[in-house]
Amino acid sequence: MMMSDEKKLGRPKRYRKPNALKHGGFSRMELFPWENPAEFERLHRDLIEQYQPRGPLQEDCIQTIASFIWRKRRIRDKRRFDTQAALDRAENAVVWGHPLPLMDTDEDITLHRLTNMNRSRARATITSSSWPSVVLFTAIEPVRCCP
């Protein structure tokens, strides 16, 4: 359907999703700012050395081949990154949903246990060495300690 037909029918214009920077396969740019130009030049020099082009047409073909190989590598790297990210999300879903607390001292461990256990079980895990922190933490109701 032509653009004039869309205007006549009153349909909104359809816009293409800009995927050029998503993986770079269809980008008009040969190199992105974060890519290493020296690596691309090395690839181009290696192709010139291998095929030894004669004339502007063959040189243009070598440049086109280098560009396509570079884009193919870019897409492969993007797919590898996406796959690794998906595996990482699947493996760490539990940890990301409920991250483990950072506990440096025995007091931190005791406080964590007290906040995450019911009262009866918490009383059984209190030791005499953690009594001062327990008293400070449970100021509402004192907890009996068994030495």
KEKE-3310 file (N, C-alpha, C; in steps of 0.2 Angstrom, whole numbers, plus 5000, padded with zeros to 4 digits):
npx = (5004:5003:5010:5001:4989:4987:4986:4974:4965:4965:4973:4986:5003:5015:5028:5045:5054:5068:5081:5094:5104:5103:5109:5117:5118:5111:5115:5120:5132:5149:5158:5155:5156:5162:5169:5184:5194:5207:5207:5197:5204:5215:5208:5204:5216:5222:5213:5216:5229:5227:5219:5224:5219:5216:5214:5200:5187:5189:5195:5185:5176:5183:5183:5169:5167:5175:5167:5155:5160:5164:5151:5145:5152:5149:5135:5135:5142:5133:5122:5128:5131:5117:5113:5121:5117:5104:5105:5112:5102:5093:5100:5102:5090:5084:5093:5093:5080:5078:5090:5105:5109:5123:5134:5145:5149:5147:5137:5129:5124:5117:5107:5101:5096:5086:5077:5072:5066:5054:5048:5049:5059:5069:5073:5079:5091:5099:5114:5125:5136:5130:5121:5121:5119:5107:5098:5098:5093:5080:5072:5059:5053:5061:5073:5075:5091:5100:5114)
npy = (4994:5011:5027:5037:5031:5027:5039:5043:5034:5037:5031:5029:5033:5020:5016:5011:5000:5006:4997:4998:5001:4991:4978:4982:4976:4981:4994:5010:5015:5010:5007:5008:5020:5014:5003:4995:5003:4999:4985:4983:4989:4980:4968:4972:4975:4961:4955:4962:4958:4944:4942:4951:4963:4971:4986:4998:4992:4979:4983:4990:4979:4971:4980:4980:4967:4966:4975:4968:4956:4961:4966:4954:4948:4957:4955:4942:4943:4950:4941:4931:4938:4941:4928:4924:4933:4930:4917:4920:4928:4917:4908:4916:4920:4917:4923:4936:4939:4938:4944:4939:4945:4956:4950:4954:4952:4942:4947:4953:4942:4936:4946:4945:4932:4934:4943:4935:4923:4914:4919:4908:4900:4908:4911:4899:4900:4909:4914:4916:4924:4933:4941:4955:4962:4956:4961:4974:4974:4968:4977:4979:4967:4957:4944:4927:4920:4906:4900)
npz = (5000:4996:5002:4999:4998:5012:5018:5012:5017:5031:5040:5052:5050:5048:5058:5057:5068:5077:5074:5071:5080:5089:5087:5077:5065:5054:5053:5047:5050:5049:5060:5077:5090:5102:5097:5091:5080:5076:5075:5065:5054:5054:5050:5037:5031:5031:5023:5011:5009:5008:4996:4987:4979:4962:4955:4957:4958:4963:4975:4981:4983:4992:5003:5006:5009:5021:5029:5030:5036:5048:5053:5054:5064:5075:5076:5080:5092:5100:5100:5108:5120:5124:5126:5136:5146:5148:5153:5164:5171:5173:5181:5192:5197:5209:5219:5215:5217:5231:5239:5247:5263:5268:5280:5292:5305:5320:5327:5317:5310:5320:5322:5309:5309:5320:5314:5304:5308:5317:5334:5343:5338:5337:5350:5353:5346:5352:5359:5373:5370:5361:5368:5373:5360:5357:5367:5365:5352:5354:5362:5366:5372:5383:5381:5386:5391:5389:5396)
capx = (5000:5007:5009:4995:4983:4987:4983:4967:4961:4965:4977:4992:5009:5018:5036:5049:5057:5075:5085:5101:5109:5102:5114:5122:5119:5108:5117:5124:5139:5154:5161:5152:5161:5165:5173:5191:5196:5213:5205:5194:5209:5219:5204:5204:5223:5222:5209:5219:5235:5225:5216:5228:5214:5219:5209:5195:5181:5191:5196:5178:5173:5187:5180:5162:5168:5177:5162:5150:5163:5163:5144:5143:5155:5145:5129:5137:5144:5127:5119:5132:5129:5110:5112:5124:5113:5098:5107:5113:5096:5089:5103:5102:5083:5082:5097:5091:5073:5079:5097:5108:5112:5130:5135:5152:5151:5142:5131:5125:5121:5111:5101:5098:5092:5081:5072:5069:5064:5049:5050:5051:5065:5074:5075:5083:5097:5103:5120:5127:5140:5126:5116:5121:5116:5100:5095:5097:5088:5073:5070:5052:5052:5068:5073:5079:5096:5102:5121)
capy = (5000:5017:5032:5041:5027:5027:5046:5043:5030:5040:5027:5033:5031:5015:5018:5005:5000:5007:4991:4999:5001:4986:4974:4985:4973:4985:5001:5013:5016:5004:5006:5011:5023:5009:4998:4997:5004:4996:4979:4983:4990:4974:4964:4975:4973:4954:4953:4964:4953:4937:4942:4956:4966:4975:4990:5001:4988:4974:4986:4991:4972:4969:4984:4978:4960:4968:4978:4962:4951:4965:4966:4947:4947:4961:4951:4936:4945:4952:4935:4928:4942:4940:4922:4924:4937:4926:4911:4923:4929:4911:4905:4920:4923:4917:4927:4943:4940:4938:4944:4938:4950:4956:4950:4954:4950:4937:4951:4954:4935:4935:4951:4943:4927:4936:4946:4931:4917:4916:4920:4902:4897:4913:4910:4893:4901:4915:4912:4921:4930:4938:4943:4962:4964:4954:4965:4981:4973:4967:4981:4978:4961:4954:4937:4924:4917:4900:4899)
capz = (5000:4995:5007:4998:5000:5019:5020:5010:5022:5037:5044:5055:5047:5052:5059:5058:5075:5075:5076:5069:5086:5094:5086:5073:5058:5048:5054:5041:5052:5049:5066:5082:5094:5107:5094:5090:5073:5074:5074:5059:5049:5053:5046:5031:5028:5030:5017:5005:5009:5005:4989:4982:4974:4957:4953:4961:4959:4968:4982:4984:4985:4998:5008:5007:5013:5027:5032:5031:5041:5054:5055:5056:5071:5079:5078:5084:5099:5103:5102:5113:5126:5125:5128:5143:5150:5149:5157:5171:5174:5175:5187:5198:5199:5217:5223:5214:5221:5238:5240:5254:5267:5270:5287:5293:5312:5323:5329:5311:5309:5325:5320:5303:5311:5324:5310:5299:5311:5322:5340:5347:5335:5338:5357:5354:5343:5355:5363:5378:5367:5357:5373:5372:5354:5357:5372:5361:5347:5356:5368:5368:5376:5384:5379:5391:5388:5392:5395)
cpx = (5004:5005:5002:4989:4982:4984:4976:4962:4961:4969:4984:4998:5012:5026:5039:5053:5065:5080:5093:5106:5108:5107:5119:5122:5116:5110:5121:5131:5143:5156:5157:5158:5165:5169:5180:5193:5202:5211:5201:5199:5214:5215:5205:5211:5224:5219:5213:5225:5233:5223:5219:5223:5218:5213:5204:5189:5183:5192:5190:5175:5177:5184:5173:5163:5170:5172:5157:5153:5162:5156:5142:5146:5151:5139:5130:5139:5138:5123:5122:5131:5122:5109:5115:5120:5107:5099:5109:5107:5092:5093:5103:5096:5082:5086:5095:5084:5074:5087:5099:5110:5120:5131:5142:5154:5146:5136:5126:5121:5116:5106:5097:5093:5086:5075:5069:5067:5058:5052:5053:5058:5071:5077:5080:5090:5102:5108:5121:5132:5136:5121:5116:5117:5108:5096:5094:5092:5081:5072:5063:5050:5059:5067:5077:5085:5099:5110:5124)
cpy = (5006:5022:5036:5038:5027:5034:5046:5039:5032:5036:5031:5029:5025:5017:5011:5006:5001:5002:4992:4998:4995:4980:4976:4981:4977:4993:5004:5015:5009:5002:5011:5015:5019:5004:5000:4997:5000:4989:4978:4984:4984:4969:4966:4973:4966:4952:4956:4960:4947:4937:4947:4959:4971:4979:4992:4996:4982:4977:4987:4984:4970:4974:4982:4971:4961:4970:4972:4957:4955:4965:4959:4946:4951:4958:4945:4937:4947:4946:4932:4932:4941:4933:4921:4928:4933:4920:4914:4925:4923:4908:4909:4923:4923:4922:4934:4944:4941:4938:4943:4944:4950:4956:4949:4951:4945:4941:4952:4948:4934:4940:4948:4937:4929:4939:4941:4924:4919:4916:4914:4900:4902:4913:4904:4895:4906:4912:4917:4926:4935:4942:4951:4965:4962:4959:4972:4980:4972:4971:4981:4973:4958:4947:4933:4920:4911:4899:4892)
cpz = (5000:5001:5006:4999:5008:5021:5018:5015:5029:5042:5046:5051:5051:5052:5060:5065:5073:5078:5074:5074:5090:5093:5081:5066:5052:5049:5048:5043:5052:5056:5071:5086:5099:5104:5092:5083:5071:5072:5067:5053:5049:5049:5039:5027:5027:5024:5011:5004:5006:4998:4984:4977:4969:4954:4958:4963:4964:4975:4985:4987:4992:5004:5010:5011:5020:5032:5034:5036:5048:5057:5058:5063:5076:5081:5082:5091:5103:5105:5108:5120:5128:5129:5135:5148:5152:5154:5164:5175:5177:5181:5193:5200:5206:5221:5221:5217:5228:5240:5247:5257:5268:5277:5288:5300:5314:5325:5323:5309:5314:5324:5314:5305:5315:5319:5305:5302:5316:5329:5344:5345:5337:5345:5357:5351:5347:5360:5368:5375:5364:5362:5372:5366:5354:5362:5368:5356:5349:5363:5370:5373:5377:5383:5384:5388:5392:5391:5394)
residu = (MET:MET:MET:SER:ASP:GLU:LYS:LYS:LEU:GLY:ARG:PRO:LYS:ARG:TYR:ARG:LYS:PRO:ASN:ALA:LEU:LYS:HIS:GLY:GLY:PHE:SER:ARG:MET:GLU:LEU:PHE:PRO:TRP:GLU:ASN:PRO:ALA:GLU:PHE:GLU:ARG:LEU:HIS:ARG:ASP:LEU:ILE:GLU:GLN:TYR:GLN:PRO:ARG:GLY:PRO:LEU:GLN:GLU:ASP:CYS:ILE:GLN:THR:ILE:ALA:SER:PHE:ILE:TRP:ARG:LYS:ARG:ARG:ILE:ARG:ASP:LYS:ARG:ARG:PHE:ASP:THR:GLN:ALA:ALA:LEU:ASP:ARG:ALA:GLU:ASN:ALA:VAL:VAL:TRP:GLY:HIS:PRO:LEU:PRO:LEU:MET:ASP:THR:ASP:GLU:ASP:ILE:THR:LEU:HIS:ARG:LEU:THR:ASN:MET:ASN:ARG:SER:ARG:ALA:ARG:ALA:THR:ILE:THR:SER:SER:SER:TRP:PRO:SER:VAL:VAL:LEU:PHE:THR:ALA:ILE:GLU:PRO:VAL:ARG:CYS:CYS:PRO)
# end
